[in-house]
Amino acid sequence: MAAGDIMLDLRDIRKSFFIGTPNEFEVLHGVNFTVREGEFVSIVGQSGSGKSTLMNIIGALDRPTSGEYTLDGVDIEKAKDHELSILRNKKIGFVFQTYNLIARTNAIKNVELPMMYAGMGRAERNERAKMLLDQVGMTHRMIHNPDELSGGQKQRVAIARAMANDPAIILADEPTGALDSATGRLIMDIFHKLHEEQGKTIVLITHSPELSQETERIITLRDGDIKGEAAGQWPKIKAELEKAQMESAKMKEAAVQAKEDELAC
């Protein structure tokens, strides 16, 4: 697939539950959008907007009631269940709000798991797991179990796991929702690095309009319909963050200099 080609193509996607019963209701009402390779896109919506249902369809965890969905050239409607399982393992890297790490299994083994399912040899997957954990700054905690890690550390392990099989797309569901603002900033910085340095296609599902501004394109979902698209503000936000970091560094340097001058007196 050439850079910029369509990675996700959703056409008239509808999803209903309790079909054929008096309680039947439709959650998605004909959703249409595309995501190109290398894009960083957010889908923003409040609780009840249908974004979780849409995420499950994008991630091939559920099928639409009707409509057409193509993921990296694969027609999801025509794919069999075992083919979808392989697709999820190799083409989609999932990052969840609740991390979904395996308890009593250390960080290395958690990251190795998708590679094991894909049939990668033990030595190769162990080496790659260490490399991925190093990329997210978790080298010093790679032999620790999830219950020995902070929320931010768990999410960094989850991102490393999502990258295990070099997926075509990273699907992140409220990845900063359970984290404080400083840790959330660290996690978003990792996503930006993956996007800018490795060209990863990322779809961020969020309820936060503020967070969605950090992406290239914002898709707003309300009551099961796409209500609009807009450009994000990441270049502006990035410049503001870099300015704040520089000012903070100058203040720290000035404080150190003041302390040294005081000791010299």
Order of alpha helices (4+ residues) and beta strands (2+ residues): beta-beta-beta-alpha-beta-beta-alpha-beta-alpha-alpha-alpha-beta-alpha-beta-alpha-beta-beta-alpha
